[in-house]
Amino acid sequence: MPTAYITAPPEAAADIAETLVEERLAACVNRLGCHSTYRWEGEVHEEPEVVLLAKTTTEGYDDLRERVLALHPHDVPCIERFDEDDVLDAFADWRAGAVGDNRG
């Protein structure tokens, strides 16, 4: 099952996280503050950001990605997918029940 790694400006992060969980696109979203250094349009920028780790299912990932694209204020948001090879069965079951049409 995948986890989506997303970075967002602090003022948008809570809304993105809450929307993903409320709409059952993610079972849980962790928010971690960070400071990002990146190149954009030929210049180096440094900005505070929030890392969002959104736990979803294989079936739910594409919908989650599309929703983040719609909500995110950046033209080119960071959305990366990490697939887990080893996850506690009880956690995987809970996540599967909390994402999509399931009621868990």
N, CA, C and O atoms as a Tinker XYZ file with bonds, in Angstrom:
   416  protein
     1  N      0.845000   -1.186000    0.000000    73     2
     2  CA     0.000000    0.000000    0.000000    64     1     3
     3  C      0.878000    1.232000    0.000000    63     2     4     5
     4  O      1.962000    1.218000    0.583000    81     3
     5  N      0.436000    2.286000   -0.635000    73     3     6
     6  CA     1.287000    3.464000   -0.769000    64     5     7
     7  C      1.081000    4.514000    0.323000    63     6     8     9
     8  O      0.029000    4.616000    0.955000    81     7
     9  N      2.139000    5.278000    0.501000    73     7    10
    10  CA     2.096000    6.522000    1.251000    64     9    11
    11  C      2.476000    7.620000    0.271000    63    10    12    13
    12  O      3.456000    7.494000   -0.463000    81    11
    13  N      1.703000    8.691000    0.262000    73    11    14
    14  CA     2.024000    9.831000   -0.593000    64    13    15
    15  C      2.827000   10.824000    0.217000    63    14    16    17
    16  O      2.435000   11.205000    1.320000    81    15
    17  N      3.956000   11.243000   -0.337000    73    15    18
    18  CA     4.816000   12.276000    0.249000    64    17    19
    19  C      4.483000   13.559000   -0.501000    63    18    20    21
    20  O      4.659000   13.649000   -1.716000    81    19
    21  N      4.000000   14.547000    0.243000    73    19    22
    22  CA     3.538000   15.804000   -0.348000    64    21    23
    23  C      4.159000   16.944000    0.441000    63    22    24    25
    24  O      4.197000   16.893000    1.670000    81    23
    25  N      4.644000   17.969000   -0.243000    73    23    26
    26  CA     5.055000   19.174000    0.470000    64    25    27
    27  C      4.072000   20.289000    0.121000    63    26    28    29
    28  O      3.559000   20.358000   -0.995000    81    27
    29  N      3.823000   21.159000    1.100000    73    27    30
    30  CA     2.856000   22.235000    0.906000    64    29    31
    31  C      3.250000   23.435000    1.755000    63    30    32    33
    32  O      3.934000   23.277000    2.767000    81    31
    33  N      2.832000   24.628000    1.359000    73    31    34
    34  CA     3.050000   25.795000    2.212000    64    33    35
    35  C      2.285000   25.619000    3.524000    63    34    36    37
    36  O      1.215000   25.011000    3.537000    81    35
    37  N      2.821000   26.144000    4.623000    73    35    38
    38  CA     2.152000   25.975000    5.917000    64    37    39
    39  C      0.690000   26.407000    5.918000    63    38    40    41
    40  O     -0.136000   25.779000    6.580000    81    39
    41  N      0.360000   27.461000    5.191000    73    39    42
    42  CA    -1.012000   27.964000    5.200000    64    41    43
    43  C     -1.989000   27.057000    4.436000    63    42    44    45
    44  O     -3.201000   27.222000    4.574000    81    43
    45  N     -1.494000   26.113000    3.643000    73    43    46
    46  CA    -2.363000   25.203000    2.885000    64    45    47
    47  C     -2.357000   23.777000    3.430000    63    46    48    49
    48  O     -3.261000   22.997000    3.127000    81    47
    49  N     -1.370000   23.434000    4.216000    73    47    50
    50  CA    -1.150000   22.044000    4.618000    64    49    51
    51  C     -2.305000   21.456000    5.427000    63    50    52    53
    52  O     -2.735000   20.335000    5.153000    81    51
    53  N     -2.807000   22.180000    6.402000    73    51    54
    54  CA    -3.876000   21.644000    7.243000    64    53    55
    55  C     -5.134000   21.379000    6.420000    63    54    56    57
    56  O     -5.791000   20.355000    6.610000    81    55
    57  N     -5.470000   22.276000    5.520000    73    55    58
    58  CA    -6.659000   22.102000    4.687000    64    57    59
    59  C     -6.517000   20.881000    3.780000    63    58    60    61
    60  O     -7.458000   20.102000    3.634000    81    59
    61  N     -5.351000   20.716000    3.177000    73    59    62
    62  CA    -5.119000   19.547000    2.328000    64    61    63
    63  C     -5.254000   18.264000    3.146000    63    62    64    65
    64  O     -5.947000   17.330000    2.742000    81    63
    65  N     -4.586000   18.227000    4.298000    73    63    66
    66  CA    -4.619000   17.026000    5.141000    64    65    67
    67  C     -6.046000   16.696000    5.574000    63    66    68    69
    68  O     -6.481000   15.551000    5.450000    81    67
    69  N     -6.763000   17.674000    6.073000    73    67    70
    70  CA    -8.121000   17.435000    6.554000    64    69    71
    71  C     -9.052000   17.008000    5.431000    63    70    72    73
    72  O     -9.894000   16.132000    5.629000    81    71
    73  N     -8.916000   17.608000    4.260000    73    71    74
    74  CA    -9.756000   17.248000    3.124000    64    73    75
    75  C     -9.508000   15.813000    2.702000    63    74    76    77
    76  O    -10.458000   15.080000    2.426000    81    75
    77  N     -8.246000   15.394000    2.648000    73    75    78
    78  CA    -7.937000   14.027000    2.241000    64    77    79
    79  C     -8.547000   13.002000    3.181000    63    78    80    81
    80  O     -9.033000   11.960000    2.740000    81    79
    81  N     -8.523000   13.295000    4.485000    73    79    82
    82  CA    -9.105000   12.358000    5.454000    64    81    83
    83  C    -10.635000   12.436000    5.425000    63    82    84    85
    84  O    -11.304000   11.402000    5.428000    81    83
    85  N    -11.191000   13.645000    5.396000    73    83    86
    86  CA   -12.652000   13.790000    5.373000    64    85    87
    87  C    -13.272000   13.120000    4.152000    63    86    88    89
    88  O    -14.348000   12.530000    4.244000    81    87
    89  N    -12.592000   13.212000    3.007000    73    87    90
    90  CA   -13.123000   12.634000    1.764000    64    89    91
    91  C    -12.717000   11.167000    1.592000    63    90    92    93
    92  O    -12.945000   10.581000    0.534000    81    91
    93  N    -12.119000   10.576000    2.621000    73    91    94
    94  CA   -11.734000    9.171000    2.648000    64    93    95
    95  C    -10.735000    8.808000    1.544000    63    94    96    97
    96  O    -10.735000    7.689000    1.032000    81    95
    97  N     -9.889000    9.773000    1.192000    73    95    98
    98  CA    -8.817000    9.521000    0.240000    64    97    99
    99  C     -7.551000    9.079000    0.955000    63    98   100   101
   100  O     -6.666000    8.471000    0.352000    81    99
   101  N     -7.471000    9.385000    2.236000    73    99   102
   102  CA    -6.358000    8.956000    3.091000    64   101   103
   103  C     -6.933000    8.547000    4.434000    63   102   104   105
   104  O     -7.899000    9.136000    4.920000    81   103
   105  N     -6.325000    7.529000    5.027000    73   103   106
   106  CA    -6.745000    7.101000    6.362000    64   105   107
   107  C     -6.178000    8.032000    7.424000    63   106   108   109
   108  O     -6.795000    8.247000    8.467000    81   107
   109  N     -5.003000    8.580000    7.151000    73   107   110
   110  CA    -4.279000    9.418000    8.097000    64   109   111
   111  C     -3.294000   10.272000    7.308000    63   110   112   113
   112  O     -2.750000    9.826000    6.297000    81   111
   113  N     -3.069000   11.491000    7.765000    73   111   114
   114  CA    -2.042000   12.346000    7.171000    64   113   115
   115  C     -1.204000   12.932000    8.303000    63   114   116   117
   116  O     -1.721000   13.637000    9.169000    81   115
   117  N      0.088000   12.634000    8.287000    73   115   118
   118  CA     1.013000   13.230000    9.252000    64   117   119
   119  C      1.535000   14.530000    8.669000    63   118   120   121
   120  O      1.821000   14.613000    7.474000    81   119
   121  N      1.661000   15.555000    9.524000    73   119   122
   122  CA     2.186000   16.856000    9.098000    64   121   123
   123  C      3.472000   17.145000    9.862000    63   122   124   125
   124  O      3.492000   17.145000   11.093000    81   123
   125  N      4.537000   17.389000    9.120000    73   123   126
   126  CA     5.851000   17.664000    9.700000    64   125   127
   127  C      6.399000   18.961000    9.130000    63   126   128   129
   128  O      6.514000   19.105000    7.913000    81   127
   129  N      6.734000   19.892000    9.985000    73   127   130
   130  CA     7.316000   21.136000    9.523000    64   129   131
   131  C      8.726000   20.923000    9.001000    63   130   132   133
   132  O      9.471000   20.096000    9.527000    81   131
   133  N      9.092000   21.667000    7.969000    73   131   134
   134  CA    10.444000   21.576000    7.417000    64   133   135
   135  C     10.811000   22.905000    6.760000    63   134   136   137
   136  O      9.976000   23.798000    6.614000    81   135
   137  N     12.042000   23.009000    6.380000    73   135   138
   138  CA    12.544000   24.174000    5.662000    64   137   139
   139  C     13.121000   23.659000    4.350000    63   138   140   141
   140  O     14.058000   22.861000    4.365000    81   139
   141  N     12.582000   24.097000    3.218000    73   139   142
   142  CA    12.990000   23.579000    1.916000    64   141   143
   143  C     13.872000   24.574000    1.171000    63   142   144   145
   144  O     13.632000   25.781000    1.186000    81   143
   145  N     14.886000   24.038000    0.529000    73   143   146
   146  CA    15.754000   24.799000   -0.361000    64   145   147
   147  C     15.595000   24.175000   -1.737000    63   146   148   149
   148  O     15.808000   22.974000   -1.902000    81   147
   149  N     15.222000   24.978000   -2.728000    73   147   150
   150  CA    14.946000   24.431000   -4.056000    64   149   151
   151  C     15.236000   25.470000   -5.140000    63   150   152   153
   152  O     15.316000   26.670000   -4.876000    81   151
   153  N     15.389000   24.973000   -6.358000    73   151   154
   154  CA    15.598000   25.851000   -7.514000    64   153   155
   155  C     14.279000   25.988000   -8.245000    63   154   156   157
   156  O     13.623000   24.991000   -8.546000    81   155
   157  N     13.887000   27.230000   -8.533000    73   155   158
   158  CA    12.662000   27.493000   -9.271000    64   157   159
   159  C     12.906000   28.671000  -10.193000    63   158   160   161
   160  O     13.310000   29.745000   -9.747000    81   159
   161  N     12.661000   28.471000  -11.473000    73   159   162
   162  CA    12.837000   29.504000  -12.491000    64   161   163
   163  C     14.223000   30.130000  -12.420000    63   162   164   165
   164  O     14.371000   31.350000  -12.499000    81   163
   165  N     15.251000   29.268000  -12.268000    73   163   166
   166  CA    16.634000   29.706000  -12.309000    64   165   167
   167  C     17.182000   30.312000  -11.029000    63   166   168   169
   168  O     18.341000   30.728000  -10.996000    81   167
   169  N     16.386000   30.374000   -9.983000    73   167   170
   170  CA    16.844000   30.957000   -8.730000    64   169   171
   171  C     16.676000   29.959000   -7.587000    63   170   172   173
   172  O     15.779000   29.117000   -7.604000    81   171
   173  N     17.558000   30.073000   -6.597000    73   171   174
   174  CA    17.459000   29.235000   -5.402000    64   173   175
   175  C     16.558000   29.929000   -4.388000    63   174   176   177
   176  O     16.734000   31.109000   -4.085000    81   175
   177  N     15.601000   29.182000   -3.875000    73   175   178
   178  CA    14.641000   29.704000   -2.894000    64   177   179
   179  C     14.756000   28.889000   -1.610000    63   178   180   181
   180  O     15.135000   27.718000   -1.633000    81   179
   181  N     14.428000   29.519000   -0.508000    73   179   182
   182  CA    14.332000   28.850000    0.786000    64   181   183
   183  C     13.012000   29.265000    1.405000    63   182   184   185
   184  O     12.724000   30.452000    1.556000    81   183
   185  N     12.207000   28.257000    1.764000    73   183   186
   186  CA    10.863000   28.519000    2.278000    64   185   187
   187  C     10.508000   27.519000    3.367000    63   186   188   189
   188  O     10.952000   26.372000    3.321000    81   187
   189  N      9.718000   27.937000    4.340000    73   187   190
   190  CA     9.150000   26.944000    5.260000    64   189   191
   191  C      8.065000   26.166000    4.515000    63   190   192   193
   192  O      7.295000   26.737000    3.743000    81   191
   193  N      8.018000   24.876000    4.755000    73   191   194
   194  CA     6.993000   24.033000    4.162000    64   193   195
   195  C      6.555000   23.004000    5.195000    63   194   196   197
   196  O      7.139000   22.891000    6.273000    81   195
   197  N      5.521000   22.262000    4.844000    73   195   198
   198  CA     5.048000   21.158000    5.665000    64   197   199
   199  C      5.085000   19.911000    4.802000    63   198   200   201
   200  O      4.597000   19.908000    3.672000    81   199
   201  N      5.671000   18.849000    5.347000    73   199   202
   202  CA     5.651000   17.551000    4.686000    64   201   203
   203  C      4.387000   16.840000    5.133000    63   202   204   205
   204  O      4.126000   16.717000    6.330000    81   203
   205  N      3.606000   16.375000    4.175000    73   203   206
   206  CA     2.408000   15.591000    4.446000    64   205   207
   207  C      2.692000   14.153000    4.043000    63   206   208   209
   208  O      3.094000   13.891000    2.909000    81   207
   209  N      2.488000   13.230000    4.956000    73   207   210
   210  CA     2.617000   11.801000    4.675000    64   209   211
   211  C      1.207000   11.225000    4.730000    63   210   212   213
   212  O      0.661000   11.000000    5.810000    81   211
   213  N      0.630000   10.991000    3.568000    73   211   214
   214  CA    -0.762000   10.561000    3.470000    64   213   215
   215  C     -0.827000    9.062000    3.222000    63   214   216   217
   216  O     -0.363000    8.572000    2.193000    81   215
   217  N     -1.409000    8.334000    4.177000    73   215   218
   218  CA    -1.543000    6.882000    4.062000    64   217   219
   219  C     -2.816000    6.563000    3.295000    63   218   220   221
   220  O     -3.911000    6.945000    3.706000    81   219
   221  N     -2.665000    5.860000    2.178000    73   219   222
   222  CA    -3.804000    5.522000    1.341000    64   221   223
   223  C     -3.678000    4.085000    0.868000    63   222   224   225
   224  O     -2.826000    3.335000    1.345000    81   223
   225  N     -4.522000    3.711000   -0.063000    73   223   226
   226  CA    -4.487000    2.368000   -0.632000    64   225   227
   227  C     -4.044000    2.457000   -2.088000    63   226   228   229
   228  O     -4.034000    3.534000   -2.684000    81   227
   229  N     -3.682000    1.325000   -2.641000    73   227   230
   230  CA    -3.310000    1.286000   -4.052000    64   229   231
   231  C     -4.471000    1.781000   -4.910000    63   230   232   233
   232  O     -4.273000    2.548000   -5.852000    81   231
   233  N     -5.679000    1.339000   -4.577000    73   231   234
   234  CA    -6.860000    1.746000   -5.344000    64   233   235
   235  C     -7.189000    3.227000   -5.164000    63   234   236   237
   236  O     -7.732000    3.851000   -6.075000    81   235
   237  N     -6.872000    3.787000   -4.019000    73   235   238
   238  CA    -7.207000    5.174000   -3.739000    64   237   239
   239  C     -6.158000    6.190000   -4.135000    63   238   240   241
   240  O     -6.426000    7.391000   -4.113000    81   239
   241  N     -4.967000    5.734000   -4.499000    73   239   242
   242  CA    -3.859000    6.666000   -4.732000    64   241   243
   243  C     -4.149000    7.665000   -5.852000    63   242   244   245
   244  O     -3.912000    8.860000   -5.675000    81   243
   245  N     -4.651000    7.215000   -6.988000    73   243   246
   246  CA    -4.866000    8.132000   -8.111000    64   245   247
   247  C     -5.861000    9.233000   -7.754000    63   246   248   249
   248  O     -5.658000   10.390000   -8.122000    81   247
   249  N     -6.939000    8.884000   -7.039000    73   247   250
   250  CA    -7.916000    9.898000   -6.621000    64   249   251
   251  C     -7.289000   10.873000   -5.632000    63   250   252   253
   252  O     -7.552000   12.074000   -5.693000    81   251
   253  N     -6.458000   10.361000   -4.718000    73   251   254
   254  CA    -5.763000   11.225000   -3.766000    64   253   255
   255  C     -4.870000   12.209000   -4.516000    63   254   256   257
   256  O     -4.883000   13.407000   -4.235000    81   255
   257  N     -4.110000   11.708000   -5.452000    73   255   258
   258  CA    -3.197000   12.551000   -6.235000    64   257   259
   259  C     -3.960000   13.657000   -6.970000    63   258   260   261
   260  O     -3.547000   14.816000   -6.958000    81   259
   261  N     -5.060000   13.297000   -7.600000    73   259   262
   262  CA    -5.848000   14.295000   -8.333000    64   261   263
   263  C     -6.437000   15.340000   -7.392000    63   262   264   265
   264  O     -6.514000   16.516000   -7.748000    81   263
   265  N     -6.853000   14.929000   -6.198000    73   263   266
   266  CA    -7.416000   15.874000   -5.234000    64   265   267
   267  C     -6.349000   16.829000   -4.722000    63   266   268   269
   268  O     -6.606000   18.022000   -4.561000    81   267
   269  N     -5.146000   16.308000   -4.465000    73   267   270
   270  CA    -4.048000   17.181000   -4.037000    64   269   271
   271  C     -3.735000   18.192000   -5.137000    63   270   272   273
   272  O     -3.521000   19.369000   -4.849000    81   271
   273  N     -3.707000   17.749000   -6.384000    73   271   274
   274  CA    -3.454000   18.676000   -7.492000    64   273   275
   275  C     -4.501000   19.789000   -7.528000    63   274   276   277
   276  O     -4.170000   20.940000   -7.813000    81   275
   277  N     -5.753000   19.457000   -7.243000    73   275   278
   278  CA    -6.822000   20.461000   -7.252000    64   277   279
   279  C     -6.722000   21.426000   -6.073000    63   278   280   281
   280  O     -7.055000   22.603000   -6.207000    81   279
   281  N     -6.267000   20.937000   -4.928000    73   279   282
   282  CA    -6.220000   21.752000   -3.708000    64   281   283
   283  C     -4.936000   22.562000   -3.554000    63   282   284   285
   284  O     -4.945000   23.624000   -2.930000    81   283
   285  N     -3.850000   22.076000   -4.108000    73   283   286
   286  CA    -2.522000   22.622000   -3.838000    64   285   287
   287  C     -2.339000   23.982000   -4.510000    63   286   288   289
   288  O     -2.714000   24.145000   -5.671000    81   287
   289  N     -1.767000   24.963000   -3.801000    73   287   290
   290  CA    -1.596000   26.295000   -4.380000    64   289   291
   291  C     -0.426000   26.409000   -5.371000    63   290   292   293
   292  O     -0.361000   27.387000   -6.115000    81   291
   293  N      0.483000   25.453000   -5.401000    73   291   294
   294  CA     1.628000   25.536000   -6.321000    64   293   295
   295  C      1.275000   24.995000   -7.702000    63   294   296   297
   296  O      0.464000   24.078000   -7.835000    81   295
   297  N      1.895000   25.574000   -8.726000    73   295   298
   298  CA     1.707000   25.088000  -10.090000    64   297   299
   299  C      2.309000   23.701000  -10.280000    63   298   300   301
   300  O      1.791000   22.892000  -11.050000    81   299
   301  N      3.406000   23.431000   -9.573000    73   299   302
   302  CA     4.115000   22.155000   -9.688000    64   301   303
   303  C      4.337000   21.608000   -8.275000    63   302   304   305
   304  O      5.435000   21.730000   -7.731000    81   303
   305  N      3.308000   21.010000   -7.682000    73   303   306
   306  CA     3.471000   20.496000   -6.319000    64   305   307
   307  C      4.299000   19.212000   -6.281000    63   306   308   309
   308  O      4.353000   18.459000   -7.253000    81   307
   309  N      4.938000   18.985000   -5.147000    73   307   310
   310  CA     5.660000   17.733000   -4.915000    64   309   311
   311  C      4.665000   16.703000   -4.407000    63   310   312   313
   312  O      4.116000   16.837000   -3.314000    81   311
   313  N      4.440000   15.673000   -5.214000    73   311   314
   314  CA     3.607000   14.536000   -4.821000    64   313   315
   315  C      4.377000   13.297000   -5.247000    63   314   316   317
   316  O      4.526000   13.027000   -6.439000    81   315
   317  N      4.863000   12.550000   -4.275000    73   315   318
   318  CA     5.631000   11.345000   -4.579000    64   317   319
   319  C      4.977000   10.153000   -3.907000    63   318   320   321
   320  O      4.390000   10.270000   -2.831000    81   319
   321  N      5.086000    9.018000   -4.551000    73   319   322
   322  CA     4.480000    7.793000   -4.030000    64   321   323
   323  C      5.560000    6.856000   -3.513000    63   322   324   325
   324  O      6.543000    6.577000   -4.199000    81   323
   325  N      5.360000    6.378000   -2.291000    73   323   326
   326  CA     6.230000    5.373000   -1.707000    64   325   327
   327  C      5.385000    4.130000   -1.439000    63   326   328   329
   328  O      4.363000    4.199000   -0.757000    81   327
   329  N      5.815000    3.010000   -1.975000    73   327   330
   330  CA     5.115000    1.751000   -1.733000    64   329   331
   331  C      5.834000    0.991000   -0.639000    63   330   332   333
   332  O      7.057000    0.854000   -0.664000    81   331
   333  N      5.075000    0.501000    0.315000    73   331   334
   334  CA     5.651000   -0.225000    1.440000    64   333   335
   335  C      5.695000   -1.712000    1.139000    63   334   336   337
   336  O      4.737000   -2.279000    0.614000    81   335
   337  N      6.797000   -2.327000    1.470000    73   335   338
   338  CA     6.932000   -3.774000    1.330000    64   337   339
   339  C      6.616000   -4.491000    2.638000    63   338   340   341
   340  O      6.251000   -5.667000    2.635000    81   339
   341  N      6.758000   -3.790000    3.738000    73   339   342
   342  CA     6.581000   -4.424000    5.039000    64   341   343
   343  C      5.789000   -3.482000    5.934000    63   342   344   345
   344  O      6.302000   -2.457000    6.384000    81   343
   345  N      4.547000   -3.836000    6.185000    73   343   346
   346  CA     3.693000   -3.032000    7.046000    64   345   347
   347  C      2.926000   -3.987000    7.966000    63   346   348   349
   348  O      2.548000   -5.083000    7.554000    81   347
   349  N      2.705000   -3.570000    9.188000    73   347   350
   350  CA     1.961000   -4.364000   10.151000    64   349   351
   351  C      0.576000   -4.692000    9.585000    63   350   352   353
   352  O     -0.129000   -3.789000    9.134000    81   351
   353  N      0.183000   -5.944000    9.602000    73   351   354
   354  CA    -1.100000   -6.363000    9.037000    64   353   355
   355  C     -2.272000   -5.588000    9.642000    63   354   356   357
   356  O     -3.179000   -5.175000    8.919000    81   355
   357  N     -2.260000   -5.390000   10.950000    73   355   358
   358  CA    -3.358000   -4.675000   11.606000    64   357   359
   359  C     -3.451000   -3.239000   11.091000    63   358   360   361
   360  O     -4.552000   -2.718000   10.910000    81   359
   361  N     -2.297000   -2.591000   10.853000    73   359   362
   362  CA    -2.309000   -1.229000   10.311000    64   361   363
   363  C     -2.839000   -1.235000    8.882000    63   362   364   365
   364  O     -3.652000   -0.383000    8.524000    81   363
   365  N     -2.393000   -2.183000    8.062000    73   363   366
   366  CA    -2.858000   -2.278000    6.682000    64   365   367
   367  C     -4.372000   -2.487000    6.634000    63   366   368   369
   368  O     -5.056000   -1.900000    5.796000    81   367
   369  N     -4.888000   -3.318000    7.529000    73   367   370
   370  CA    -6.332000   -3.556000    7.578000    64   369   371
   371  C     -7.082000   -2.292000    7.971000    63   370   372   373
   372  O     -8.110000   -1.963000    7.379000    81   371
   373  N     -6.561000   -1.579000    8.982000    73   371   374
   374  CA    -7.206000   -0.330000    9.407000    64   373   375
   375  C     -7.210000    0.681000    8.270000    63   374   376   377
   376  O     -8.233000    1.306000    7.991000    81   375
   377  N     -6.058000    0.841000    7.612000    73   375   378
   378  CA    -5.950000    1.811000    6.514000    64   377   379
   379  C     -6.916000    1.453000    5.405000    63   378   380   381
   380  O     -7.604000    2.332000    4.888000    81   379
   381  N     -6.989000    0.192000    5.026000    73   379   382
   382  CA    -7.897000   -0.215000    3.956000    64   381   383
   383  C     -9.356000    0.071000    4.321000    63   382   384   385
   384  O    -10.155000    0.429000    3.456000    81   383
   385  N     -9.697000   -0.088000    5.595000    73   383   386
   386  CA   -11.050000    0.186000    6.042000    64   385   387
   387  C    -11.386000    1.660000    6.113000    63   386   388   389
   388  O    -12.557000    2.031000    6.044000    81   387
   389  N    -10.382000    2.505000    6.250000    73   387   390
   390  CA   -10.618000    3.945000    6.414000    64   389   391
   391  C    -10.590000    4.713000    5.104000    63   390   392   393
   392  O    -10.984000    5.879000    5.068000    81   391
   393  N    -10.134000    4.085000    4.027000    73   391   394
   394  CA   -10.024000    4.745000    2.730000    64   393   395
   395  C    -11.119000    4.231000    1.819000    63   394   396   397
   396  O    -11.439000    3.042000    1.833000    81   395
   397  N    -11.699000    5.125000    1.021000    73   395   398
   398  CA   -12.706000    4.721000    0.040000    64   397   399
   399  C    -14.078000    4.611000    0.643000    63   398   400   401
   400  O    -14.427000    5.345000    1.568000    81   399
   401  N    -14.852000    3.697000    0.120000    73   399   402
   402  CA   -16.239000    3.531000    0.550000    64   401   403
   403  C    -16.376000    2.674000    1.795000    63   402   404   405
   404  O    -17.470000    2.532000    2.342000    81   403
   405  N    -15.256000    2.097000    2.247000    73   403   406
   406  CA   -15.305000    1.258000    3.440000    64   405   407
   407  C    -15.592000    2.090000    4.684000    63   406   408   409
   408  O    -15.317000    3.290000    4.716000    81   407
   409  N    -16.126000    1.467000    5.669000    73   407   410
   410  CA   -16.392000    2.149000    6.941000    64   409   411
   411  C    -15.586000    1.423000    8.005000    63   410   412   413
   412  O    -15.944000    0.321000    8.420000    81   411
   413  N    -14.467000    2.059000    8.457000    73   411   414
   414  CA   -13.617000    1.416000    9.442000    64   413   415
   415  C    -13.237000    2.316000   10.549000    63   414   416
   416  O    -12.516000    1.906000   11.459000    81   415
